Amino acid sequence: MSSPSRFGASLYALLSITFWGVSFVSTKAVLGSLDPFSLLVIRFGIGAIFLLMMVLLFQYPLKIHIKYLPHVLILGVLGVFVHQVIQATALLTIHASDAGWLISFSPVFTVFLSFIFLQEKLTLKKISGITVAVAGVLIITTIGSGQSFSFSLSLGYLLMIVSTLNWAVYSVLLKKLSVPVPSLVLTFYMSTTGFFLTLPFFIRNHGMEQLLSLSPEHWAHLLFLGIFVSAIAYWYWAKALEVMQATQVSVFLYFEPLATLIAAIILLNEKFIASSLFGGLLIIAGVMLVQGRFPFKKHV
């Protein structure tokens, strides 16, 4: 299967972001009945089975050269296991909508990584944008969470911020390592890696006993998380990165909070908090400023 066009790549990225945006809501809905590791085992397991069926349907070879196995393991650990464990743990204590806003902070870390490892310059515009985005984060994590305006990050908010850094590293590595296998096959191996890494915790936490208490609504959320979030979204994100640069694809993260906010209000009955919306808009504005998305005109 050939690489998508630029329009197709944009559509893949937008769909991935939409699924990931709603995933915070589905994860939050299930965490009341499952611990984070048990939730992720089921999610990765469903995703791996679905992806294997797709690989067989498209008749892709599952063979991968041994020298690329460390690359696949690194991507699976960072992008799937570590990322999802951090986010699921964070959602035990923070609102799904706030998690959606904070994840859009990821492109700012991409700029820092580029400055440190690629020697890209930190311009005044980028520094200004980072300042605005950080102000947005502080508003969400303080006023939006009912605290006074002071630097008092809870563990949940801190974990979400760490997950944005982790995602920036993953997106850069996914593009940089360039494992020469179809994105569907790569995603299958990554989801399988996540499954086997979380399985020991599932056994230790008596996950099977927790599964017996799940309602049909919980299983619906798990099927969505396994098929659309752990499988299709990661697959589509990799396909988008086949055509577009990591910084270009990261722009679509701006849309993720909107999907989370709408889903959280409809499915979780979360209250609309104006300060969180204002803080989220500041994050998006700051990130757009960092990436030069505001069309400033030079005056003669």
CORDA-V453187 format. One record per residue. N is the residue number from 1. SS is DSSP state (H for helix, E for strand, C for the rest). PHI is phi in whole degrees, -180 to 180 (* if undefined). NEAR is the number of other ideal C-beta (glycine too) atoms within 10 Angstrom. Layout:
N|SS|PHI|NEAR + N|SS|PHI|NEAR
This chain:
1|C|*|9 + 2|C|-76|5 + 3|C|-69|12 + 4|C|-71|18 + 5|C|-73|10 + 6|H|-63|12 + 7|H|-64|9 + 8|H|-63|14 + 9|H|-63|20 + 10|H|-63|18 + 11|H|-67|15 + 12|H|-60|26 + 13|H|-64|25 + 14|H|-65|16 + 15|H|-66|17 + 16|H|-59|25 + 17|H|-62|27 + 18|H|-63|20 + 19|H|-63|24 + 20|H|-67|24 + 21|H|-62|28 + 22|H|-73|26 + 23|H|-60|29 + 24|H|-61|32 + 25|H|-70|28 + 26|H|-64|25 + 27|H|-63|26 + 28|H|-61|24 + 29|H|-68|22 + 30|H|-90|26 + 31|C|-63|17 + 32|C|-70|8 + 33|C|-115|16 + 34|C|-128|25 + 35|C|-75|18 + 36|H|-54|22 + 37|H|-70|21 + 38|H|-65|25 + 39|H|-60|27 + 40|H|-71|28 + 41|H|-59|25 + 42|H|-65|25 + 43|H|-62|32 + 44|H|-68|29 + 45|H|-63|21 + 46|H|-62|22 + 47|H|-62|29 + 48|H|-64|23 + 49|H|-64|17 + 50|H|-63|20 + 51|H|-66|26 + 52|H|-62|17 + 53|H|-63|12 + 54|H|-68|17 + 55|H|-61|18 + 56|H|-68|10 + 57|H|-64|9 + 58|C|-84|11 + 59|C|58|6 + 60|C|-82|16 + 61|C|-73|9 + 62|C|-89|11 + 63|C|-67|7 + 64|C|-142|16 + 65|C|-63|10 + 66|H|-59|6 + 67|H|-71|7 + 68|H|-95|16 + 69|H|-61|12 + 70|H|-61|10 + 71|H|-63|19 + 72|H|-63|20 + 73|H|-65|14 + 74|H|-61|17 + 75|H|-66|22 + 76|H|-67|23 + 77|H|-68|16 + 78|H|-74|18 + 79|H|-77|24 + 80|H|-110|27 + 81|H|-65|19 + 82|H|-61|19 + 83|H|-60|19 + 84|H|-74|24 + 85|H|-64|20 + 86|H|-62|21 + 87|H|-68|26 + 88|H|-63|27 + 89|H|-66|18 + 90|H|-62|25 + 91|C|-71|25 + 92|C|-69|15 + 93|C|-127|12 + 94|C|-126|23 + 95|C|-70|24 + 96|H|-61|24 + 97|H|-66|30 + 98|H|-65|28 + 99|H|-61|28 + 100|H|-63|28 + 101|H|-66|29 + 102|H|-67|29 + 103|H|-67|23 + 104|C|-73|28 + 105|C|-76|27 + 106|H|-54|22 + 107|H|-59|29 + 108|H|-63|25 + 109|H|-66|21 + 110|H|-60|23 + 111|H|-64|23 + 112|H|-62|16 + 113|H|-64|17 + 114|H|-66|18 + 115|H|-66|13 + 116|H|-76|9 + 117|H|-100|10 + 118|C|-112|8 + 119|C|58|7 + 120|C|-75|13 + 121|C|-74|7 + 122|C|-96|13 + 123|C|-81|12 + 124|H|-61|7 + 125|H|-64|14 + 126|H|-67|21 + 127|H|-63|13 + 128|H|-63|13 + 129|H|-63|24 + 130|H|-62|20 + 131|H|-62|12 + 132|H|-64|19 + 133|H|-64|25 + 134|H|-63|15 + 135|H|-61|15 + 136|H|-63|25 + 137|H|-61|25 + 138|H|-64|19 + 139|H|-65|22 + 140|H|-65|30 + 141|H|-82|25 + 142|C|-118|20 + 143|C|-62|18 + 144|C|-65|25 + 145|C|-98|20 + 146|C|90|8 + 147|C|-94|13 + 148|C|-74|7 + 149|C|-75|10 + 150|C|-148|8 + 151|C|-80|8 + 152|C|-137|12 + 153|C|-71|16 + 154|C|-80|15 + 155|H|-61|12 + 156|H|-61|21 + 157|H|-67|23 + 158|H|-63|14 + 159|H|-64|22 + 160|H|-65|28 + 161|H|-66|20 + 162|H|-62|16 + 163|H|-66|24 + 164|H|-70|22 + 165|H|-65|17 + 166|H|-60|18 + 167|H|-68|25 + 168|H|-62|23 + 169|H|-63|18 + 170|H|-62|22 + 171|H|-63|24 + 172|H|-67|20 + 173|H|-67|16 + 174|H|-59|24 + 175|H|-77|16 + 176|H|-74|10 + 177|H|-70|14 + 178|C|47|11 + 179|C|-69|19 + 180|C|-79|9 + 181|C|-134|18 + 182|C|-55|18 + 183|H|-57|23 + 184|H|-66|22 + 185|H|-67|23 + 186|H|-60|24 + 187|H|-65|30 + 188|H|-60|27 + 189|H|-66|23 + 190|H|-67|31 + 191|H|-66|26 + 192|H|-65|20 + 193|H|-60|21 + 194|H|-60|28 + 195|H|-63|24 + 196|H|-71|14 + 197|H|-73|20 + 198|H|-91|26 + 199|H|-57|16 + 200|H|-59|11 + 201|H|-69|16 + 202|H|-61|23 + 203|H|-67|13 + 204|H|-63|10 + 205|C|-91|16 + 206|C|54|11 + 207|H|-61|19 + 208|H|-62|10 + 209|H|-65|9 + 210|H|-68|16 + 211|H|-64|17 + 212|C|-66|6 + 213|C|-93|9 + 214|C|-76|15 + 215|C|-91|10 + 216|H|-56|6 + 217|H|-65|12 + 218|H|-62|19 + 219|H|-66|14 + 220|H|-63|13 + 221|H|-63|25 + 222|H|-66|22 + 223|H|-64|15 + 224|H|-63|20 + 225|H|-64|28 + 226|H|-73|23 + 227|H|-83|18 + 228|H|-84|21 + 229|H|-95|23 + 230|H|-76|30 + 231|H|-105|27 + 232|H|-65|21 + 233|H|-63|25 + 234|H|-65|27 + 235|H|-62|25 + 236|H|-66|26 + 237|H|-62|24 + 238|H|-65|24 + 239|H|-66|23 + 240|H|-64|27 + 241|H|-72|22 + 242|H|-69|15 + 243|H|-109|18 + 244|C|-107|20 + 245|C|-72|9 + 246|H|-59|20 + 247|H|-67|17 + 248|H|-71|16 + 249|H|-68|24 + 250|H|-64|25 + 251|H|-59|17 + 252|H|-68|22 + 253|H|-62|27 + 254|H|-61|19 + 255|H|-86|17 + 256|H|-61|25 + 257|H|-60|27 + 258|H|-66|18 + 259|H|-64|20 + 260|H|-65|31 + 261|H|-61|25 + 262|H|-63|15 + 263|H|-66|23 + 264|H|-66|25 + 265|H|-67|15 + 266|H|-76|11 + 267|H|-93|16 + 268|C|-110|16 + 269|C|57|7 + 270|C|-69|19 + 271|C|-75|10 + 272|C|-79|10 + 273|C|-109|19 + 274|H|-60|9 + 275|H|-66|15 + 276|H|-67|25 + 277|H|-62|17 + 278|H|-63|14 + 279|H|-63|24 + 280|H|-64|28 + 281|H|-66|14 + 282|H|-64|20 + 283|H|-60|27 + 284|H|-63|22 + 285|H|-63|18 + 286|H|-64|25 + 287|H|-66|26 + 288|H|-64|17 + 289|H|-68|20 + 290|H|-60|25 + 291|C|-90|20 + 292|C|70|13 + 293|C|-85|14 + 294|C|-86|10 + 295|C|-79|5 + 296|C|-72|8 + 297|C|-103|4 + 298|C|-85|4 + 299|C|-98|4 + 300|C|-78|2
